[in-house]
Amino acid sequence: MLWNEFLAKKPVAGKNHPADEKLLAEAKETIGDYKLKEDKEYKVPEGMKETTVTKYKQLLEVTLRLYNYRHDFIQKLYDLRDEKYVIRDRLLERNNVLSQIHGEIPKKMHKTGPAIPDVDESEFPEKNLKPEVILSVDTTEAEMETKNAFVQQPTEDEDEHKLLPKRQSFPHFENGTFQSLPDDTAATCLGSDFECLLHFPEDADTTLEMDLRVRRLNRKVFHQKCIIDLMQEDISDFNLKIEETKKQRLPLLVGANFLQLYILTLNQELNILKQSEDNEERLLNKVNGNLQLVLQMEDILDSLKNEKEEHQFSIENCHSEEHKIQEHFKHATDSNKFYDFLKKVFKKKFKIPKQAKRDDESSSSSSSSSSSSENEDDTASLDSRDFGFIKQDLNVCPKGCELAIFNLTLELRDKRHQIEQVVADETKKLEATKKSIELNTKKFNVLQHQLQLSRTELEIFQREKQRKLNQVMCTVVLNLSQMYGFNPATTEISDLLVFSKSKLSNLYKRVTQLQKETLEQKGKLDAYHKHLSRMKKDIAYMQMRIQELKNDIMSMMHIKFGKVVDINEIEEAIIKRSFQKSQINEIEEVMLKRVVFDIRMKNTDIKKLYALEFNNWLAKISQAQKELTELIKENTNKLELLRALNKEKHGLIEVINNQPRKEEFVNKNEKTLQKFSADISKLEDIVQKQIVQLQELKSEIKMLKTKGLPPKRPIKAELKDEGVKEWTEYDEYLAEGEEAEAASAEITMPTFFPTVSEDVVRTLIQKIMQNVDAAPASKTPTESIVQNILSSVPKCASVTEIVNEIISNIPFDVDDEFQDAIKSSAESLFSLQEVSDDSLTRCAREHLQDIVDEVLLQKNQPHQVISRMIRKLVESIPIEFIMEEKSLETICQKVEEAVSVEDLSIDDLKKSVESIPSYYREEMGAILNIILERAFGIAIDYLYVIKH
């Protein structure tokens, strides 16, 4: 099946891929010279064909555009008209105010405002479209109607106007204002009593009335001026708006005229399309009908060709079956002594039974052929070594011949006759099919010719329609800056081509696209050339390999069978032997059963049959995955332990490697060592002499203090303990240096408190040595015993082991009375060995801060700093302590202070994380996610990057 699918993908010779065909069609439409509509060979593309519907839709859109064009301007005019009458009402109100002011000021100071236009009914054409119903009203009913009138509260100005009496004379007017009485006159009036005011004449104003009147008159004059200025300002603003509208009217008129011309052009094109629509539809139906006939004829030819191939395949199968029958006969009778007779029986031709009124020629031909065949058989039998007779009965088994072989020969002959009859029938059908193909091919060519004629007729009609459309005049306004290559002296405007701005921009864009596509195609061509050369090499290699395999197969056949055999026959023999079938029909039945079984298995839902087993296996797989996870964790721990051991091993190897160099150094400096030893002995003698002198001086001082009494004799042991210092050997000095160097290379965390432990051990040893007689005989110093015990205590895991270590390090036997003291001291040492959680946490936090500070001090890229810091933390400190909130806050604070988010590169950080060993990635991914989210606010799933 896979091989058949692979062969189905093989390209058909002479046919392109559908995607390539699509690209070729697009290239034919877009690549090349710009196709003009006036070209004689112009063919309208499928996407640009115009119909009456599309043209009518275009006409409606342009008409709507013209309507909106005009409607917007008319709406502006209506708005101006409404504004005009709003201003008129405002002017009328102000004119009424001016009339009231004229009633209070002198006539010579009267000023009139601008003229107010009357209402023009022609400016309200919409009133003619509104229906009105006028009903007669009864006068009595009109008189009986009562109206409610609301009296408004008078203003201060009205109260003042009513308060002041009306006079015929006005105050003195000077310098643009009315003049009041002098101040001294007003003061005398204010000082007069009520009796004087009662005798004041009624036709004259008092001082206060005169002052109020002067103020009112000045205010009215000013108010009159302000009102007239406001009226002039409103009128001037309205006139400016009218001027602006006039300026807008001219381009609108031009645009509307062009749209009307465009509508006229569209109407003309629409009429042409309507006139040619029926004929074009008729021609198009004719083309479609011819195309349908051509496609039907193609289907008929395809079916006939398939039928022809089936007949040819059937004939080939019959020939192959006949060949197999002949081979079968040959293998069955090749070594038989009656081979010539059996061959004559097998080759006897099939004779059609004679019917009434048959042609003489056919019978004579058949008889002649049979006689010729018999003659041939007779001549062949003459050469036989066992038979001396000439004529034999081919339907009777001769004496001495096996009946089974004779029957097999007859059976094979019958099968051969059947196959020959099938071949003759198939040959007749094949000839009839060929004649049908020839006849239908002629019909197909005629139909194709008719289709081509109808298409040509349609194209001619479409070109004629396009010619009529091209004759429609179209108005276009152009500036001289839009004309390229125009010379009035040599060319005419009618010879130029007009392109829209969008088409020109598309053409310019297409140039860049073609350049880009050309580069892409060149790159593809180079890649295809490389691929083709590679394929040629592969094909040559495969052909050579196929030939080698064929040679190997031939050689293996010669080795296995002694000759070249047919594998199919071997397979058939194996099937016969396996299923104990001797007949071909039974073998075919077995094969059919196998095919039926395969089909049933394909149609059977195997998932349902094996659902339970599938679930069991899934459970086993999940359990195995869990076990694998546990094993991976254990192996990881073992690998970490192995890494630590390897590190310690490398350190020991380095120490061992350094030993010969140190021995060589010691051997070279042996003389120096001897010299130093002599100097040290001299210095020790000097020290001893100085100690003796010092002791003598002390005794002399004491003698002087005691006035001649003899001093006590000094104890030499005590003097030696107080002043004498022992000198270490040079080898011990070098060993101590090496231990110091090895210790300085590692960071050790305290496992117990050395000062307290040292005090406990020293107290115990001093107590034992004071109460034991053998203590003075011991040459081992107390400090060395204490140090030996302290160095062995951390290796002990229980109090009993510590007791044994203390007893083994004491250089003399210890009595039973000191067992309790030793046990209590061992318990104290064991308790001191268990460090508290607070001390461990404090040490770990200090170690974490040291690591972070050390990494951040290095001047590297931010992604390198973050990656190296997290890696060192994971390697040095347990992950549980790092994931604590205080630890994370410390790390995030340090990173945020040292690294800025602008300098951090995400891609570089990903690469740094990907280069980390796999057994650190999960822990580092979790810590990295938390640091980025808290320090920089970046929420990226780095765990996915780390795992993948």
Summary of the structure (lengths in Angstrom):
residues: 948
radius of gyration: 63.9
end to end distance: 35.5
largest distance: 197.6
contacts: 2115
relative contact order: 0.03
helix: 75%
strand: 1%
